Amino acid sequence: AVKLVVDAASSDDAASSATVADVEARPPRVVLALGDAGKLSRVLGRRFLPATHESLPSAAAPGQISPNEALKLRSEWGVVSPKKYAVLLESDFGSRSPAMHNAAFQACGLPHQYGVLELPDQGGLDDVNSATSQRFRDYLSSPSFGGLSVTIPHKLRVQPFLDELTDSARKIGAVNTITPRPAVVTSATTLGGASVLTGDNTDWIGICECISKALRKRSGAPTNRALVVGSGGTARAACYAMTSGRRARGEKPFSLLVYARDTSKAEELAKAFGGKAVSELEKVSVDAVVSTIPGAANFALPPSTLKNRPAVLDAAYKPASTALLVQARAAGCPIAQGASMLVAQGVAQLEQWTGRVAPVPAMRAAVFEGVEELEGDS
């Protein structure tokens, strides 16, 4: 980086220095205005600026401020515009996403708000000409729109409203994250607005993160196989995670097995991700199990499937202690609960939306204020 330091006689000098700074240039430019009058340059600057900390007895140089003070001033002075985020669902089941993301925004000193957007399943986004669809278009095209988390049953139905899909979302066939970015040509966007809307899927990231941590605790014999239970959108993310997702993370992909009550759906899903459908589980032995069945279904595995002590993730987080996790813990399997997956995929969402490193401890604490944290959770 090229660093230029100037003495500021007024705030105008600080503002001018900020316009010269360009972190996108090569090499990046760092321009710092000294003194109390130069404080503005430390607020407008985007990277590489020296800072102090609240725990230090004094600043190292006149005008030096802490990152927290800089973030607060950026909000108060309108440098960062407040944005609205939400989780899109059919009905609010007590999602922990608002608590998680609002805690993250607060920890990052950002003025954003995250809420709930409820849209019906029937007569909703399945009909692109419905009143609900028009309401959704208006929501997405609002200048204050910052991003959206998407849950079942909307993960497929939001796609016609988007401009592009990431490679992972396209391969999975489901979207759980929508992110706007400035459009070069507004008339070319799907909604004719000022933003290009990108659909992504971060569920696979959350699944990979949880399974990888649980595998480090595993003591069973390696089989190089993983079992995915279910056939919906989250199951598709799990199949991608256990194969292409692990490869993308530099981990060895598993040979994939898929089980679902509807054998034809299991076969279709397994074929899409290069795996094999199984109709019975008694003779299945794997390194990892990912269940995407609703917690209320009380799904459990045959004891023989857990004999090799696979890592077990249950994507459902309400209730926290599902029948499968109770069974897996009793069998000595390392486990990961659905709330941990929620945090891990939420971390990926937040970093995509804001470009900041996510405050993981704050996000995790917010989620587990409303969900039991299980002993042994990875």
VOBA-1610 file (N, C-alpha, C; in pm, whole numbers, padded with zeros to 5 digits, always signed):
BEGIN
Ala+00083-00120+00000Ala+00000+00000+00000Ala+00087+00125+00000Val+00036+00232-00058Val+00101+00363-00057Val+00035+00446+00051Lys+00115+00496+00145Lys+00061+00573+00257Lys+00102+00719+00247Leu+00004+00809+00260Leu+00026+00953+00257Leu-00032+01013+00384Val+00051+01086+00459Val+00007+01147+00583Val+00017+01299+00570Val-00093+01368+00602Val-00096+01514+00590Val-00146+01575+00721Asp-00109+01700+00745Asp-00163+01775+00858Asp-00294+01839+00815Ala-00397+01823+00896Ala-00528+01878+00862Ala-00552+02007+00939Ala-00581+02114+00866Ala-00615+02241+00929Ala-00764+02251+00954Ser-00842+02173+00878Ser-00988+02175+00893Ser-01043+02040+00850Ser-01173+02022+00876Ser-01236+01897+00835Ser-01241+01883+00683Asp-01233+01997+00612Asp-01230+01990+00466Asp-01105+01917+00418Asp-00993+01940+00488Asp-00869+01871+00452Asp-00885+01720+00471Ala-00953+01683+00581Ala-00976+01540+00609Ala-01065+01478+00502Ala-01169+01552+00461Ala-01260+01501+00358Ala-01187+01485+00225Ser-01101+01580+00195Ser-01025+01573+00069Ser-00931+01453+00069Ser-00868+01429+00183Ser-00777+01316+00190Ser-00850+01184+00170Ala-00974+01178+00220Ala-01052+01055+00206Ala-01087+01027+00059Thr-01104+01133-00021Thr-01136+01113-00162Thr-01016+01062-00240Val-00896+01091-00191Val-00775+01046-00259Val-00750+00897-00232Ala-00789+00852-00111Ala-00767+00713-00074Ala-00848+00621-00165Asp-00788+00512-00206Asp-00856+00416-00293Asp-00799+00278-00267Val-00873+00197-00190Val-00824+00064-00157Val-00834-00031-00276Glu-00911+00010-00381Glu-00922-00075-00499Glu-00805-00055-00594Ala-00732+00059-00577Ala-00617+00085-00663Ala-00507-00016-00632Arg-00415-00033-00726Arg-00302-00123-00704Arg-00173-00045-00725Pro-00094-00025-00621Pro-00120-00069-00483Pro-00226+00019-00417Pro-00294-00032-00313Pro-00397+00048-00244Pro-00338+00175-00185Arg-00418+00281-00178Arg-00374+00408-00121Arg-00434+00428+00017Val-00351+00465+00110Val-00396+00496+00245Val-00358+00642+00272Val-00460+00725+00295Val-00436+00867+00320Val-00491+00901+00457Leu-00406+00958+00542Leu-00443+00986+00680Leu-00418+01133+00711Ala-00522+01200+00761Ala-00509+01340+00805Ala-00489+01342+00955Leu-00385+01412+01002Leu-00350+01412+01143Leu-00426+01519+01221Gly-00425+01505+01353Gly-00485+01605+01441Gly-00633+01584+01460Asp-00691+01663+01551Asp-00834+01651+01578Asp-00918+01682+01455Ala-00868+01777+01373Ala-00943+01813+01252Ala-00940+01701+01149Gly-00846+01610+01165Gly-00834+01501+01069Gly-00913+01377+01105Lys-00991+01386+01213Lys-01065+01268+01258Lys-01155+01212+01148Leu-01210+01302+01066Leu-01301+01257+00961Leu-01236+01156+00868Ser-01105+01172+00842Ser-01037+01079+00751Ser-01033+00939+00811Arg-01031+00931+00945Arg-01030+00801+01011Arg-01169+00738+01011Val-01271+00822+00996Val-01408+00771+00988Val-01440+00726+00846Leu-01396+00806+00747Leu-01425+00774+00608Leu-01333+00668+00551Gly-01215+00653+00610Gly-01120+00553+00561Gly-01175+00413+00573Arg-01142+00328+00476Arg-01201+00194+00473Arg-01108+00087+00529Arg-00977+00104+00513Arg-00886+00000+00560Arg-00749+00059+00595Phe-00675-00020+00672Phe-00533+00004+00699Phe-00505+00125+00785Leu-00606+00185+00847Leu-00582+00305+00927Leu-00547+00268+01070Pro-00445+00333+01128Pro-00409+00305+01268Pro-00520+00349+01363Ala-00538+00273+01469Ala-00646+00301+01564Ala-00596+00279+01706Thr-00671+00334+01800Thr-00644+00308+01941Thr-00749+00211+01994His-00751+00190+02124His-00849+00100+02185His-00894+00158+02317Glu-01020+00129+02353Glu-01076+00186+02476Glu-00998+00145+02601Ser-00932+00033+02598Ser-00860-00015+02717Ser-00724+00051+02735Leu-00676+00124+02632Leu-00547+00192+02643Leu-00563+00324+02719Pro-00461+00364+02795Pro-00473+00488+02874Pro-00483+00614+02789Ser-00423+00613+02670Ser-00429+00730+02582Ser-00403+00687+02439Ala-00442+00772+02344Ala-00417+00743+02203Ala-00271+00766+02171Ala-00221+00694+02071Ala-00081+00705+02032Ala-00053+00832+01955Ala-00158+00891+01898Ala-00141+01014+01818Ala-00268+01097+01825Pro-00256+01231+01813Pro-00374+01318+01817Pro-00474+01280+01708Gly-00601+01274+01746Gly-00707+01243+01649Gly-00731+01096+01630Gln-00646+01012+01687Gln-00664+00868+01673Gln-00786+00821+01752Ile-00868+00738+01691Ile-00990+00690+01755Ile-00995+00537+01749Ser-01084+00480+01828Ser-01098+00334+01830Ser-01189+00289+01716Pro-01179+00162+01677Pro-01270+00110+01573Pro-01417+00126+01612Asn-01450+00106+01740Asn-01589+00120+01783Asn-01637+00264+01766Glu-01550+00360+01800Glu-01589+00501+01784Glu-01603+00535+01636Ala-01514+00482+01553Ala-01523+00507+01409Ala-01653+00452+01351Leu-01691+00331+01394Leu-01815+00271+01345Leu-01937+00350+01390Lys-01934+00397+01515Lys-02046+00476+01566Lys-02060+00606+01487Leu-01948+00672+01460Leu-01952+00797+01385Leu-01995+00774+01240Arg-01954+00662+01182Arg-01996+00632+01045Arg-02148+00621+01036Ser-02210+00566+01140Ser-02356+00556+01142Ser-02420+00692+01165Glu-02368+00767+01263Glu-02426+00897+01298Glu-02413+00997+01184Trp-02305+00992+01109Trp-02281+01087+01001Trp-02336+01040+00867Gly-02402+00927+00866Gly-02465+00879+00743Gly-02369+00819+00643Val-02247+00786+00687Val-02151+00722+00596Val-02202+00582+00560Val-02260+00515+00659Val-02322+00385+00636Val-02473+00401+00646Ser-02543+00375+00539Ser-02688+00390+00538Ser-02754+00269+00603Pro-02855+00291+00687Pro-02926+00177+00747Pro-02993+00093+00639Lys-02979-00038+00649Lys-03041-00130+00555Lys-03135-00225+00630Lys-03232-00278+00556Lys-03326-00372+00614Lys-03299-00513+00561Tyr-03293-00606+00654Tyr-03272-00747+00624Tyr-03387-00826+00688Ala-03407-00948+00642Ala-03515-01028+00700Ala-03496-01175+00665Val-03572-01259+00735Val-03584-01399+00699Val-03721-01418+00635Leu-03724-01476+00517Leu-03848-01503+00444Leu-03898-01641+00482Leu-04019-01646+00535Leu-04077-01774+00575Leu-04228-01771+00554Glu-04288-01888+00565Glu-04434-01897+00546Glu-04506-01849+00670Ser-04458-01886+00787Ser-04513-01837+00913Ser-04401-01839+01015Asp-04403-01743+01105Asp-04294-01728+01202Asp-04304-01837+01309Phe-04208-01930+01304Phe-04206-02041+01399Phe-04115-02013+01517Gly-04074-01886+01532Gly-03980-01852+01638Gly-03837-01862+01590Ser-03813-01824+01465Ser-03679-01830+01407Ser-03579-01752+01492Arg-03458-01805+01509Arg-03352-01737+01582Arg-03268-01648+01490Ser-03299-01647+01361Ser-03221-01565+01267Ser-03225-01416+01301Pro-03342-01358+01334Pro-03341-01215+01369Pro-03250-01183+01488Ala-03258-01263+01594Ala-03173-01239+01710Ala-03026-01251+01673Met-02993-01351+01591Met-02854-01376+01551Met-02797-01260+01469His-02869-01219+01367His-02816-01115+01279His-02820-00976+01343Asn-02922-00948+01422Asn-02925-00819+01491Asn-02811-00808+01592Ala-02777-00919+01658Ala-02663-00919+01749Ala-02534-00893+01672Ala-02526-00949+01552Ala-02407-00929+01469Ala-02395-00784+01425Phe-02506-00725+01380Phe-02502-00585+01339Phe-02460-00494+01455Gln-02514-00522+01572Gln-02479-00442+01690Gln-02331-00457+01723Ala-02281-00580+01719Ala-02140-00603+01750Ala-02047-00537+01649Cys-02093-00524+01525Cys-02013-00462+01420Cys-02032-00310+01413Gly-02121-00258+01498Gly-02146-00115+01495Gly-02220-00070+01371Leu-02303-00156+01316Leu-02378-00123+01194Leu-02522-00086+01229Pro-02582+00009+01155Pro-02717+00059+01189Pro-02830-00023+01127His-02801-00143+01081His-02900-00223+01009His-02998-00292+01104Gln-03113-00333+01047Gln-03215-00406+01122Gln-03254-00531+01045Tyr-03277-00639+01119Tyr-03314-00768+01058Tyr-03448-00811+01120Gly-03545-00838+01033Gly-03678-00875+01080Gly-03730-01002+01016Val-03861-01011+01007Val-03929-01129+00952Val-04019-01085+00838Leu-04013-01158+00727Leu-04103-01135+00614Leu-04184-01262+00593Glu-04312-01257+00624Glu-04400-01373+00610Glu-04477-01363+00478Leu-04466-01466+00396Leu-04543-01476+00273Leu-04606-01614+00266Pro-04731-01623+00223Pro-04799-01754+00220Pro-04742-01846+00115Asp-04760-01975+00136Asp-04715-02074+00039Asp-04813-02081-00078Gln-04940-02106-00047Gln-05042-02115-00151Gln-05086-01975-00196Gly-05094-01956-00326Gly-05132-01825-00378Gly-05027-01720-00353Gly-04905-01764-00337Gly-04795-01673-00307Gly-04698-01661-00422Leu-04570-01694-00395Leu-04467-01677-00496Leu-04474-01781-00606Asp-04557-01885-00587Asp-04574-01984-00694Asp-04644-01923-00815Asp-04716-01812-00794Asp-04782-01739-00903Asp-04713-01603-00914Val-04631-01586-01016Val-04550-01463-01028Val-04637-01340-01054Asn-04763-01361-01087Asn-04854-01248-01114Asn-04945-01216-00995Ser-04926-01287-00885Ser-05012-01265-00769Ser-04978-01136-00697Ala-05070-01092-00611Ala-05046-00971-00529Ala-04927-00993-00435Thr-04913-01116-00387Thr-04800-01149-00299Thr-04668-01134-00373Ser-04664-01178-00498Ser-04542-01166-00578Ser-04507-01020-00603Gln-04609-00937-00626Gln-04583-00795-00648Gln-04530-00730-00519Arg-04586-00770-00407Arg-04537-00721-00278Arg-04390-00760-00259Phe-04356-00882-00300Phe-04219-00930-00288Phe-04125-00851-00379Arg-04169-00821-00501Arg-04088-00739-00593Arg-04061-00602-00532Asp-04165-00542-00475Asp-04149-00410-00414Asp-04049-00415-00299Tyr-04054-00524-00223Tyr-03962-00539-00110Tyr-03818-00548-00159Leu-03795-00630-00261Leu-03660-00650-00312Leu-03603-00527-00380Ser-03689-00446-00442Ser-03642-00330-00517Ser-03631-00204-00432Ser-03667-00212-00304Ser-03657-00096-00215Ser-03510-00054-00199Pro-03481+00076-00200Pro-03343+00123-00181Pro-03284+00081-00047Ser-03369+00053+00051Ser-03320+00016+00183Ser-03298-00135+00198Phe-03328-00213+00093Phe-03313-00358+00102Phe-03165-00395+00109Gly-03130-00474+00212Gly-02990-00512+00230Gly-02962-00658+00201Gly-03061-00744+00226Gly-03040-00887+00204Gly-03152-00968+00266Leu-03160-01095+00226Leu-03271-01179+00271Leu-03222-01322+00294Ser-03265-01379+00407Ser-03250-01522+00431Ser-03380-01588+00383Val-03369-01706+00325Val-03487-01772+00267Val-03501-01912+00326Thr-03622-01943+00373Thr-03649-02075+00430Thr-03751-02149+00345Ile-03769-02277+00378Ile-03873-02358+00314Ile-04009-02295+00345Pro-04102-02283+00250Pro-04105-02346+00117Pro-04062-02255+00004His-03990-02147+00035His-03963-02044-00066His-03829-02058-00137Lys-03748-02158-00101Lys-03612-02167-00154Lys-03606-02188-00305Leu-03710-02247-00361Leu-03717-02264-00506Leu-03794-02150-00571Arg-03895-02100-00501Arg-03988-02005-00563Arg-03933-01863-00575Val-03826-01831-00503Val-03769-01696-00515Val-03686-01682-00642Gln-03648-01791-00705Gln-03550-01784-00813Gln-03594-01701-00934Pro-03721-01703-00975Pro-03761-01619-01089Pro-03748-01468-01063Phe-03734-01429-00938Phe-03724-01287-00904Phe-03578-01239-00900Leu-03485-01329-00926Leu-03343-01297-00912Leu-03276-01279-01047Asp-03161-01209-01046Asp-03087-01186-01169Asp-02985-01296-01196Glu-02931-01354-01092Glu-02828-01455-01110Glu-02821-01547-00989Leu-02764-01665-01010Leu-02740-01761-00904Leu-02591-01792-00897Thr-02542-01814-00776Thr-02405-01860-00763Thr-02397-02005-00811Asp-02275-02051-00833Asp-02257-02187-00882Asp-02314-02289-00785Ser-02292-02266-00653Ser-02344-02361-00554Ser-02496-02361-00551Ala-02558-02243-00558Ala-02705-02237-00558Ala-02763-02305-00681Arg-02695-02288-00793Arg-02743-02351-00917Arg-02734-02503-00907Lys-02623-02553-00855Lys-02607-02698-00845Lys-02698-02758-00740Ile-02718-02687-00630Ile-02807-02736-00525Ile-02952-02725-00570Gly-02982-02619-00644Gly-03119-02599-00691Gly-03208-02532-00588Ala-03147-02467-00488Ala-03223-02399-00383Ala-03146-02277-00337Val-03219-02171-00304Val-03160-02044-00259Val-03198-02019-00114Asn-03100-01989-00030Asn-03131-01950+00108Asn-03079-01812+00141Thr-03013-01746+00045Thr-02955-01614+00068Thr-02971-01528-00057Ile-03024-01407-00039Ile-03034-01311-00149Ile-02953-01187-00112Thr-02866-01146-00204Thr-02778-01031-00180Thr-02787-00934-00297Pro-02815-00806-00271Pro-02816-00707-00380Pro-02677-00645-00397Arg-02643-00611-00520Arg-02522-00533-00546Arg-02555-00432-00657Pro-02483-00319-00659Pro-02517-00215-00756Pro-02514-00266-00900Ala-02615-00226-00977Ala-02623-00266-01117Ala-02554-00163-01205Val-02483-00210-01306Val-02419-00119-01402Val-02524-00061-01495Val-02616-00147-01541Val-02726-00103-01628Val-02856-00145-01561Thr-02929-00049-01505Thr-03050-00083-01428Thr-03158-00147-01512Ser-03167-00111-01639Ser-03273-00166-01724Ser-03252-00315-01751Ala-03130-00364-01724Ala-03100-00504-01752Ala-03133-00596-01635Thr-03170-00540-01521Thr-03198-00624-01405Thr-03339-00683-01414Thr-03359-00793-01343Thr-03488-00862-01348Thr-03603-00772-01306Leu-03582-00693-01201Leu-03688-00607-01151Leu-03677-00465-01205Gly-03579-00439-01293Gly-03562-00306-01347Gly-03515-00206-01243Gly-03454-00254-01136Gly-03409-00167-01028Gly-03261-00138-01034Ala-03211-00074-00928Ala-03072-00031-00924Ala-02979-00139-00873Ser-03031-00257-00843Ser-02949-00363-00787Ser-02961-00492-00867Val-02849-00562-00877Val-02849-00698-00929Val-02870-00789-00808Leu-02969-00876-00815Leu-03003-00964-00704Leu-02943-01102-00727Thr-02857-01142-00635Thr-02786-01270-00647Thr-02841-01370-00546Gly-02876-01487-00594Gly-02921-01595-00506Gly-02807-01690-00476Asp-02788-01720-00350Asp-02679-01808-00307Asp-02736-01912-00212Asn-02653-02010-00178Asn-02691-02110-00078Asn-02576-02125+00019Thr-02599-02087+00145Thr-02496-02101+00248Thr-02524-02218+00341Asp-02637-02288+00319Asp-02666-02406+00402Asp-02554-02508+00393Trp-02501-02528+00273Trp-02396-02628+00254Trp-02272-02592+00336Ile-02245-02462+00349Ile-02130-02418+00427Ile-02150-02453+00574Gly-02272-02427+00624Gly-02303-02461+00763Gly-02293-02610+00788Ile-02339-02690+00692Ile-02334-02836+00706Ile-02189-02884+00706Cys-02109-02834+00611Cys-01968-02874+00605Cys-01895-02838+00733Glu-01920-02717+00782Glu-01851-02670+00903Glu-01882-02761+01022Cys-02009-02793+01040Cys-02049-02877+01154Cys-01996-03019+01142Ile-02008-03077+01025Ile-01961-03214+01006Ile-01809-03221+01022Ser-01737-03125+00967Ser-01591-03127+00977Ser-01545-03121+01123Lys-01610-03038+01204Lys-01574-03030+01345Lys-01606-03160+01418Ala-01721-03219+01388Ala-01760-03344+01454Ala-01669-03458+01414Leu-01624-03459+01289Leu-01537-03566+01243Leu-01404-03569+01318Arg-01359-03452+01365Arg-01232-03448+01439Arg-01242-03523+01571Lys-01364-03543+01621Lys-01384-03614+01748Lys-01418-03762+01726Arg-01426-03802+01602Arg-01475-03936+01571Arg-01368-04041+01593Ser-01409-04155+01647Ser-01315-04264+01673Ser-01345-04390+01592Gly-01451-04389+01513Gly-01488-04507+01434Gly-01396-04529+01316Ala-01404-04647+01257Ala-01322-04682+01140Ala-01369-04604+01017Pro-01276-04550+00937Pro-01315-04473+00819Pro-01380-04560+00712Thr-01484-04509+00651Thr-01552-04578+00541Thr-01552-04495+00414Asn-01523-04363+00428Asn-01527-04268+00316Asn-01668-04256+00256Arg-01769-04280+00340Arg-01908-04267+00296Arg-01984-04172+00390Ala-02084-04104+00335Ala-02173-04019+00414Ala-02316-04049+00375Leu-02405-04040+00474Leu-02548-04066+00453Leu-02626-03937+00471Val-02708-03903+00374Val-02800-03789+00383Val-02942-03844+00392Val-03017-03798+00492Val-03154-03844+00513Val-03249-03731+00478Gly-03340-03756+00384Gly-03436-03655+00340Gly-03425-03633+00191Ser-03516-03552+00136Ser-03516-03529-00009Ser-03553-03386-00048Gly-03563-03295+00050Gly-03601-03157+00022Gly-03482-03067-00009Gly-03503-02936+00001Gly-03400-02839-00032Gly-03278-02849+00057Thr-03297-02872+00187Thr-03184-02885+00278Thr-03108-03014+00251Ala-03179-03120+00211Ala-03113-03244+00174Ala-03025-03224+00051Arg-03071-03144-00042Arg-02990-03114-00161Arg-02862-03041-00120Ala-02876-02947-00027Ala-02757-02876+00022Ala-02662-02972+00092Ala-02717-03068+00166Ala-02635-03166+00236Ala-02561-03256+00137Cys-02629-03298+00030Cys-02564-03381-00072Cys-02449-03305-00138Tyr-02471-03178-00166Tyr-02366-03095-00225Tyr-02251-03079-00125Ala-02285-03057+00001Ala-02183-03037+00105Ala-02092-03158+00118Met-02150-03277+00117Met-02072-03399+00139Met-01989-03439+00016Thr-02014-03376-00096Thr-01941-03410-00219Thr-01862-03289-00269Ser-01922-03207-00351Ser-01853-03092-00409Ser-01811-02989-00303Gly-01894-02973-00200Gly-01863-02876-00096Gly-01734-02910-00023Arg-01718-03037+00012Arg-01595-03078+00080Arg-01474-03061-00012Arg-01491-03089-00138Arg-01381-03069-00232Arg-01343-02921-00240Ala-01443-02833-00241Ala-01416-02689-00248Ala-01342-02639-00125Arg-01360-02706-00012Arg-01293-02668+00112Arg-01158-02738+00130Gly-01115-02813+00029Gly-00989-02884+00038Gly-00997-03012+00118Glu-01119-03064+00139Glu-01140-03188+00213Glu-01180-03298+00115Lys-01156-03421+00155Lys-01188-03534+00068Lys-01338-03555+00058Pro-01394-03556-00064Pro-01538-03581-00078Pro-01575-03722-00033Phe-01696-03736+00017Phe-01747-03866+00056Phe-01819-03933-00062Ser-01821-04064-00060Ser-01916-04137-00144Ser-02053-04119-00079Leu-02151-04081-00158Leu-02279-04035-00105Leu-02385-04144-00107Leu-02454-04159+00007Leu-02572-04243+00017Leu-02690-04154+00056Val-02806-04180-00004Val-02925-04100+00023Val-03040-04192+00063Tyr-03107-04155+00173Tyr-03223-04231+00218Tyr-03341-04136+00235Ala-03458-04177+00185Ala-03582-04101+00202Ala-03699-04200+00201Arg-03807-04161+00266Arg-03925-04248+00267Arg-03974-04276+00126Asp-03967-04172+00041Asp-04005-04187-00099Asp-03880-04230-00176Thr-03873-04358-00209Thr-03754-04413-00273Thr-03722-04344-00406Ser-03825-04309-00481Ser-03803-04245-00611Ser-03736-04109-00595Lys-03772-04035-00489Lys-03709-03906-00464Lys-03565-03924-00419Ala-03541-04029-00340Ala-03403-04058-00297Ala-03316-04091-00418Glu-03370-04169-00510Glu-03295-04206-00630Glu-03266-04085-00717Glu-03366-03997-00730Glu-03348-03876-00810Glu-03240-03786-00749Leu-03245-03771-00617Leu-03148-03686-00549Leu-03007-03746-00557Ala-02996-03874-00531Ala-02866-03940-00537Ala-02804-03927-00676Lys-02885-03944-00779Lys-02836-03934-00916Lys-02784-03794-00946Ala-02850-03691-00894Ala-02811-03553-00919Ala-02674-03520-00863Phe-02633-03592-00758Phe-02506-03561-00693Phe-02407-03677-00698Gly-02430-03769-00791Gly-02336-03878-00812Gly-02333-03980-00700Gly-02443-03996-00629Gly-02448-04089-00516Gly-02535-04210-00545Lys-02571-04278-00438Lys-02651-04399-00448Lys-02765-04394-00347Ala-02886-04428-00389Ala-03001-04433-00298Ala-03003-04567-00226Val-03042-04564-00099Val-03057-04688-00022Val-03200-04695+00030Ser-03258-04813+00027Ser-03396-04830+00072Ser-03403-04883+00214Glu-03292-04940+00263Glu-03284-04990+00400Glu-03154-04942+00463Leu-03157-04920+00595Leu-03041-04862+00664Leu-02968-04960+00756Glu-03023-05080+00774Glu-02967-05173+00872Glu-02821-05209+00844Lys-02783-05218+00717Lys-02647-05259+00682Lys-02560-05143+00639Val-02607-05021+00661Val-02531-04902+00620Val-02429-04865+00727Ser-02303-04844+00685Ser-02197-04798+00774Ser-02128-04679+00707Val-02123-04566+00778Val-02073-04442+00719Val-01987-04364+00819Asp-01919-04261+00768Asp-01842-04171+00854Asp-01927-04056+00907Ala-02029-04018+00829Ala-02110-03901+00866Ala-02255-03921+00826Val-02344-03866+00908Val-02488-03868+00882Val-02540-03725+00892Val-02615-03682+00792Val-02683-03552+00796Val-02832-03578+00778Ser-02910-03548+00882Ser-03055-03564+00873Ser-03119-03429+00848Thr-03208-03425+00750Thr-03281-03301+00719Thr-03430-03318+00743Ile-03465-03421+00822Ile-03604-03448+00856Ile-03649-03353+00967Pro-03772-03299+00964Pro-03820-03213+01073Pro-03808-03282+01208Gly-03770-03207+01310Gly-03750-03263+01442Gly-03872-03333+01498Ala-03991-03282+01464Ala-04115-03339+01515Ala-04142-03479+01462Ala-04070-03520+01357Ala-04091-03653+01299Ala-04033-03764+01384Asn-03947-03726+01483Asn-03885-03825+01573Asn-03810-03933+01497Phe-03739-03894+01392Phe-03663-03989+01312Phe-03545-04043+01392Ala-03520-04174+01380Ala-03404-04238+01443Ala-03349-04342+01347Leu-03222-04377+01366Leu-03155-04473+01280Leu-03154-04612+01344Pro-03142-04716+01265Pro-03121-04849+01324Pro-02992-04849+01406Pro-02988-04913+01521Pro-02866-04914+01603Pro-02743-04959+01527Ser-02759-05048+01430Ser-02644-05098+01353Ser-02576-04987+01273Thr-02653-04886+01232Thr-02596-04776+01153Thr-02504-04689+01237Leu-02527-04688+01368Leu-02446-04606+01458Leu-02333-04684+01523Lys-02321-04811+01490Lys-02220-04895+01555Lys-02078-04846+01526Asn-02058-04788+01408Asn-01925-04737+01369Asn-01903-04593+01415Arg-01994-04542+01496Arg-01986-04409+01557Arg-01960-04297+01455Pro-02051-04279+01360Pro-02036-04169+01264Pro-02062-04034+01329Ala-02010-03927+01268Ala-02047-03792+01308Ala-02191-03767+01262Val-02274-03712+01351Val-02417-03698+01321Val-02459-03551+01337Leu-02515-03497+01231Leu-02574-03363+01232Leu-02723-03374+01205Asp-02804-03313+01292Asp-02946-03301+01267Asp-02974-03154+01237Ala-03017-03125+01114Ala-03036-02987+01072Ala-03150-02918+01146Ala-03243-02995+01203Ala-03353-02936+01280Ala-03298-02880+01411Tyr-03341-02758+01448Tyr-03292-02703+01575Tyr-03402-02678+01677Lys-03525-02713+01643Lys-03635-02710+01739Lys-03715-02839+01725Pro-03712-02926+01826Pro-03638-02913+01952Pro-03489-02933+01930Ala-03407-02882+02024Ala-03263-02897+02012Ala-03221-03042+02023Ser-03278-03111+02119Ser-03243-03251+02143Ser-03342-03341+02070Thr-03315-03367+01943Thr-03403-03451+01863Thr-03382-03598+01899Ala-03475-03680+01855Ala-03463-03825+01881Ala-03333-03879+01823Leu-03294-03831+01706Leu-03171-03879+01643Leu-03047-03841+01724Leu-03041-03718+01773Leu-02924-03675+01849Leu-02916-03747+01984Val-03030-03770+02046Val-03032-03846+02172Val-02975-03985+02148Gln-03020-04047+02041Gln-02975-04182+02006Gln-02825-04182+01973Ala-02780-04082+01896Ala-02640-04076+01855Ala-02546-04055+01974Arg-02585-03967+02064Arg-02503-03944+02184Arg-02492-04070+02268Ala-02602-04141+02282Ala-02601-04265+02362Ala-02512-04370+02299Ala-02496-04364+02166Ala-02413-04462+02095Ala-02266-04419+02088Gly-02235-04303+02147Gly-02096-04257+02147Gly-02054-04184+02022Cys-02150-04136+01945Cys-02120-04063+01821Cys-02095-03915+01850Pro-01999-03852+01783Pro-01987-03707+01794Pro-02105-03642+01723Ile-02162-03539+01782Ile-02284-03480+01726Ile-02266-03332+01696Ala-02352-03281+01610Ala-02364-03138+01585Ala-02513-03107+01576Gln-02557-03008+01651Gln-02700-02976+01652Gln-02733-02871+01548Gly-02861-02866+01512Gly-02905-02777+01406Gly-02878-02630+01433Ala-02880-02589+01560Ala-02854-02448+01592Ala-02712-02408+01555Ser-02618-02500+01566Ser-02480-02470+01525Ser-02470-02455+01374Met-02547-02534+01301Met-02553-02517+01156Met-02613-02381+01121Leu-02717-02341+01195Leu-02780-02210+01173Leu-02677-02099+01187Val-02594-02106+01290Val-02491-02004+01312Val-02390-02005+01197Ala-02342-02123+01161Ala-02237-02132+01059Ala-02284-02079+00924Gln-02408-02112+00885Gln-02457-02059+00757Gln-02486-01910+00768Gly-02527-01865+00889Gly-02553-01723+00910Gly-02425-01641+00905Val-02316-01697+00952Val-02186-01630+00943Val-02153-01604+00796Ala-02173-01704+00711Ala-02147-01688+00568Ala-02238-01583+00507Gln-02364-01579+00549Gln-02457-01477+00499Gln-02410-01337+00537Leu-02380-01317+00664Leu-02342-01185+00712Leu-02218-01133+00641Glu-02119-01219+00623Glu-01996-01176+00558Glu-02021-01143+00411Gln-02115-01213+00348Gln-02152-01182+00211Gln-02224-01047+00202Trp-02313-01020+00296Trp-02390-00897+00294Trp-02306-00773+00326Thr-02217-00786+00423Thr-02147-00668+00476Thr-02000-00657+00437Gly-01940-00767+00394Gly-01797-00764+00365Gly-01712-00761+00490Arg-01771-00786+00605Arg-01699-00783+00733Arg-01680-00924+00788Val-01580-00938+00872Val-01561-01064+00944Val-01672-01075+01048Ala-01745-01184+01047Ala-01861-01199+01134Ala-01818-01215+01280Pro-01892-01153+01373Pro-01865-01169+01517Pro-01929-01299+01567Val-01863-01410+01544Val-01921-01542+01570Val-01967-01559+01715Pro-01887-01519+01816Pro-01935-01538+01954Pro-02067-01467+01982Ala-02083-01345+01930Ala-02208-01271+01952Ala-02325-01339+01883Met-02302-01392+01764Met-02408-01458+01689Met-02448-01589+01757Arg-02349-01664+01801Arg-02378-01791+01867Arg-02452-01768+01999Ala-02408-01668+02075Ala-02474-01639+02203Ala-02620-01602+02182Ala-02649-01525+02077Ala-02786-01483+02049Ala-02875-01602+02014Val-02821-01695+01935Val-02899-01814+01897Val-02929-01900+02019Phe-02827-01921+02103Phe-02844-02013+02215Phe-02911-01948+02336Glu-02949-01823+02325Glu-03038-01764+02426Glu-03177-01825+02416Gly-03210-01874+02297Gly-03344-01930+02276Gly-03346-02077+02240Val-03228-02141+02236Val-03219-02282+02203Val-03124-02349+02302Glu-03162-02466+02349Glu-03074-02540+02440Glu-02945-02579+02371Glu-02832-02552+02436Glu-02703-02592+02383Glu-02667-02729+02440Leu-02655-02827+02350Leu-02637-02965+02391Leu-02492-02994+02429Glu-02474-03075+02529Glu-02340-03118+02566Glu-02283-03205+02454Gly-02158-03175+02417Gly-02094-03251+02309Gly-02117-03194+02172Asp-02194-03084+02161Asp-02219-03023+02031Asp-02088-02973+01972Ser-02067-03003+01845Ser-01941-02962+01778Ser-01954-02820+01725
//
